[in-house]
Each structure stands twice: as C-alpha cells, then as structure tokens.
Amino acid sequence: MRKVIAIIGDAKTAGRDTFKYRIAFETGKAVIDNGYRLQCGGLGGVMEAACAGAKSSANYREGDIIGILPSFDINERNQYIDIAIPTGIDVYRNVIVANAAAVIAIGGGSGTLCEMANAWALHRMVLAYTNCGGWAAKTAGAPLDDRVRYPEIVDDKIYPVESPQQALELINARVDRYSHYHKGIVFFKD
C-alpha cells in the first residue's frame, strides 16, 4: 500500500508566478514522483498548487490526489482533486488532513499551525519549509513541544527543508521510523 503524504499551507497564494506557488507545485510533483499519494484540504493556494504539481507527474495515477473538504459540498474543491471527501466539519477536518504518513508545511497561517500541531500530536513525521514564511518557517527545526514522541529518534523535530528534493529525501529516509499511531488520549496521574 502506498503511503499518503499531506501538503499543507496558505489557502491563498499571490499567483502562479510566486515562489511559494512554485515550491508547492514542485513538492506535489515530487510526492507522486516518489511513489506516494498526496492529501490536502482540497481548496486553493498551496493546496491547489501541490495538486496541480502532483497531476503533472509522469507517475501520476487516477486516485493519487485526495482532498479532505471542509464542507459537505463536493464541488467546493480545486480542479485537481481525484478523491474528494466532503466532511462538513469545517476547520475540524484539519486533524484528518494531518493524519498522513508525513506532513509538509509550506508557509501558512492558523489553519496550517493547527494541522502541524495535530500531526505532531498524532505522532506523524512533520517537515516545514524555512523559505516560505508563515508558521512553517517559524516552527522549522525544533520540536513542537517537550513530549518525547519517539525515544529511538533522538533528533525528532519539525524537519526544516528548503527544496522538494530535500523534503522527499528526508521522507524516503525516515518516514518508516514514524510508525506509531495515536490510540487516544491517556490520563496520567502524577
């Protein structure tokens, strides 16, 4: 079974000629080039750019691009989505987007930060671009909190990246180490 990689980030970009759009496009393409599937929130901006890139890959197959939509309207999605999952749960769908083998953040505001925090809490591998601003740049290179998610991964953190090649090299080398899945919140007494 092919792993799913989520790409998250700004809901709007300043156009197709921007650095952020190109990074998202190339990262989406690289995800499919490397044999993974792509998951996102299904809307515009970084999500749409990543989906367009994914569809441009020579390795693209129908069904490779998954959109976890905030509304019940299956038509409220970008044109590149193959599998649309209309949740009707608005921003609460961010936890579903974040439950992928790895999550790559490109820029982003509060929604992206929410998805990064969810991915961290769900024990997923998280990567963030340092050169695209937003919460990705602010959190790249450090753990999101003090919890020890994987004692055997001494450098567990939000991995900083600057290029699609670097992101996919890290995913290819490390994603299998992120094998724990969240099984619910456990109450600990002091």
Phi, psi and omega in degrees: 000133180283137178287155178254130177248129179265139171243127183233158178162196185308135177286343177225142170238164184277016177126170184289346180268005182274157178300315183297317178299314181297319178298314180297317178301308182294327178290318176300318178298315181296325178301311180288321177305327183269009173089013178261173169257159181248137175232144177203183179284355171083000185258216186266199178063228180301322181299312181294318179299316179296320179294320177298317178297317179301317181292336180279350181293141175295339180268000182300136173230147177308131181099358182283343187243116185248131177243121177265097190278145180285334184253178174275351184276108182296343180276348178272076182205166176280161188291349185264353182292129175270313182243110180259128178245097182280108188273328185070013183247016173053227185293344179292345177289351181302327179292328178289317177303318185286346181272069178235170180301321176213154180234128180246120180260133179235104182067226170101152177251214186296325178296319178294317178300319177300314179295321177296316179297319177297315179300317179299312181295331179274006178068030179270158173286131182235131176236150181216135177287131179274345189249019181236010178070197177063195181293334177301309181294325182290332184255347184299135174095358182225158171290154182283333176207190185271357183294148175263104183279320182222097181303331181280349177252092187292338180252028178301126182193181168279108187290124179282135177223158179234353182210157176301322180298315179296318180300312183286330173298316178296315179299311181301323183281330192237344189301326181292340177285339180268071189255355178280143176240142180299129182244013180116163181279133180250133178275124177249129174268143178282000000 
